[in-house]
Amino acid sequence: MRNFFLFIPALLLAVCTSSCYKDPDTIIENIGRVDTLYVQTHDTIFQQVTDTLTLNQFADTVTTFILIRHAETTNVGTNPSLSVAGQARVTGLVRLLKNVSLKGVYTTNYARTMQTAQPVATDKAVSMQTYDPLEPNGLADNLLATYHGEAVLVVGHSNTIPPLLNTLTGTNDYANIPDDQYDNLYVVTVFKKGLATVVHLKYGE
């Protein structure tokens, strides 16, 4: 079992004043079967010890977005379902988010995204909501107003999660996710739209 602490106070320099805001930093770490992530909104601390992700928020002005692409698909038909590998990844996602107090789960209206999101929504006893992936600004505004100070999961696609990331961070830093990558998970701490920090994680086997 790995157990380590990584202190990255630079991530939160942005909250001092808007005039000293810097482009969001991105940290990439692997989350395996024995990993836990703790995110605090003062000095951010990462500790890998079990197999769940916990978000500890100390400011009710911060909204947390957890953004992922759908899991692996069968590639059969125009609206493919999840493959066996994709279903296994979703099982890991449910375990990973076990300790996260999610208040909302949002997905596009496709089998692959809904099948990725539904087990999490069921585990959290929240209703799964659909959204228009081509309207990242409207989605960001809606979720920031609805889940102010809380956490929400958004499941999308290789070409729709990056635009939402860019909207939340006020940058153009995020390009489309490669077609063969299904393990990206972004924890976005949003102070207001256009002012956010991002922790980029890899999850699953």
C-alpha positions in Angstrom: 0.0 0.0 0.0 1.3 3.4 -1.0 0.9 6.2 1.5 2.2 9.6 0.6 1.4 13.3 1.1 1.9 15.8 -1.7 1.4 19.4 -0.7 0.6 21.8 -3.5 -0.3 25.2 -2.0 0.4 26.8 -5.4 -3.0 25.4 -6.6 -4.8 27.8 -4.2 -2.8 31.0 -4.8 -5.7 31.9 -7.1 -8.0 32.4 -4.2 -6.0 35.2 -2.7 -7.3 37.9 -5.1 -8.6 37.8 -8.6 -5.8 40.2 -9.6 -3.1 37.6 -8.7 -4.9 34.8 -10.5 -2.7 32.4 -12.5 -3.6 29.8 -15.0 -4.8 26.7 -13.3 -2.2 24.1 -12.5 -2.8 20.5 -13.5 -1.6 17.6 -11.4 -1.7 14.0 -12.8 -1.7 11.1 -10.4 -2.8 7.5 -10.7 -5.6 6.2 -8.6 -5.4 2.4 -8.3 -7.3 0.0 -6.2 -5.5 1.1 -3.0 -5.7 4.9 -3.4 -7.6 7.7 -1.7 -7.6 11.3 -2.6 -8.3 14.0 -0.1 -8.9 17.5 -1.5 -9.0 20.4 0.9 -9.7 23.9 -0.3 -7.0 25.6 1.8 -3.6 23.8 1.5 -4.5 20.9 -0.8 -3.4 17.6 0.5 -3.3 14.3 -1.4 -3.1 11.0 0.5 -3.2 7.7 -1.2 -4.2 5.1 1.3 -7.4 3.2 0.4 -9.6 3.1 -2.7 -12.0 6.0 -2.4 -11.9 9.7 -3.1 -13.0 12.2 -0.5 -13.5 15.9 -1.0 -13.3 18.0 2.2 -14.5 21.6 1.5 -14.0 24.4 4.0 -15.5 27.2 2.1 -19.2 27.2 1.0 -18.3 29.4 -1.9 -16.5 26.6 -3.7 -18.2 24.2 -6.0 -16.6 21.0 -7.0 -17.1 19.4 -10.5 -15.9 15.9 -11.1 -15.7 15.5 -14.9 -15.1 12.2 -16.7 -15.6 10.7 -20.2 -17.8 7.7 -20.5 -16.2 4.3 -20.0 -15.2 1.9 -22.8 -17.8 0.8 -25.3 -18.6 -2.1 -27.6 -18.2 0.2 -30.6 -21.3 -1.6 -32.0 -23.9 0.6 -33.7 -24.5 4.3 -33.6 -25.3 4.4 -29.9 -23.0 1.7 -28.4 -23.4 0.3 -24.9 -20.5 -0.2 -22.4 -18.2 -3.2 -23.0 -17.2 -5.6 -20.3 -14.1 -3.4 -19.7 -16.3 -0.3 -19.5 -18.6 -2.0 -16.9 -15.6 -2.9 -14.8 -14.3 0.7 -15.0 -17.7 1.9 -13.8 -17.6 -0.5 -10.9 -14.3 1.1 -10.0 -15.7 4.6 -10.3 -18.5 3.8 -7.9 -15.9 2.6 -5.4 -13.7 5.6 -6.0 -16.5 8.0 -5.3 -17.9 6.1 -2.3 -16.9 8.8 0.2 -17.8 11.8 -2.0 -21.0 13.6 -1.1 -22.3 14.1 -4.6 -25.5 16.1 -4.9 -25.9 15.8 -8.6 -25.1 13.4 -11.5 -25.3 14.7 -15.1 -25.0 12.8 -18.3 -25.6 13.3 -22.0 -28.4 11.4 -23.6 -26.4 8.4 -24.9 -26.3 4.8 -23.8 -22.6 4.9 -23.0 -22.7 8.0 -20.8 -25.9 7.0 -19.1 -24.6 3.6 -18.3 -21.4 5.2 -16.9 -23.4 7.6 -14.7 -26.3 5.5 -13.5 -24.5 3.3 -11.1 -23.0 6.4 -9.4 -26.4 8.0 -9.2 -28.0 4.9 -7.8 -25.2 4.6 -5.2 -25.7 8.2 -4.2 -29.5 8.0 -4.3 -29.8 11.0 -6.6 -31.6 11.4 -9.8 -29.6 11.3 -13.0 -30.1 14.4 -15.1 -29.4 14.9 -18.8 -27.8 17.9 -20.4 -26.8 19.4 -23.8 -23.1 18.8 -24.2 -22.9 21.5 -26.9 -23.8 24.2 -24.4 -21.0 24.2 -21.8 -21.6 27.8 -20.8 -25.2 27.2 -20.0 -24.4 23.9 -18.2 -21.7 25.6 -16.1 -24.0 28.5 -15.1 -26.8 26.1 -14.2 -24.7 23.8 -12.1 -22.9 26.6 -10.3 -26.2 28.1 -9.3 -27.9 24.7 -8.4 -24.9 23.1 -6.6 -23.2 26.2 -5.1 -20.8 25.0 -2.4 -21.5 21.3 -3.2 -20.1 18.6 -5.6 -21.5 17.3 -8.9 -20.4 14.6 -11.3 -20.6 15.3 -15.1 -20.2 12.4 -17.6 -19.5 13.4 -21.2 -17.4 12.6 -24.2 -13.9 13.0 -25.5 -14.8 16.2 -27.3 -17.3 17.7 -24.8 -15.5 17.4 -21.4 -12.6 19.6 -22.6 -14.8 22.5 -23.6 -16.5 22.4 -20.2 -13.1 22.4 -18.5 -12.1 25.4 -20.6 -15.4 27.2 -19.6 -14.9 26.5 -15.9 -11.2 27.5 -15.9 -11.5 30.5 -18.3 -8.7 29.0 -20.5 -8.2 27.1 -23.7 -5.8 24.7 -22.1 -7.8 21.5 -22.7 -7.9 19.7 -26.0 -10.0 16.8 -27.0 -9.3 13.6 -25.1 -7.6 10.9 -27.2 -10.1 8.3 -28.5 -8.3 5.4 -26.7 -8.3 7.1 -23.2 -11.1 6.4 -20.8 -9.3 6.8 -17.5 -9.2 10.6 -17.1 -10.9 12.1 -14.1 -10.8 15.9 -13.5 -11.5 17.4 -10.0 -12.3 21.0 -10.7 -12.5 23.4 -7.8 -14.6 26.4 -9.0 -14.6 29.7 -7.1 -16.6 31.3 -9.9 -16.9 30.6 -13.6 -13.5 31.3 -15.2 -11.6 31.0 -11.9 -10.9 27.4 -10.9 -8.1 24.9 -10.2 -7.9 21.5 -11.7 -6.5 18.2 -10.4 -6.2 15.7 -13.3 -6.3 12.1 -12.2 -6.1 8.6 -13.8 -8.5 6.0 -12.4 -9.2 2.4 -12.9 -7.1 -0.6 -13.8 
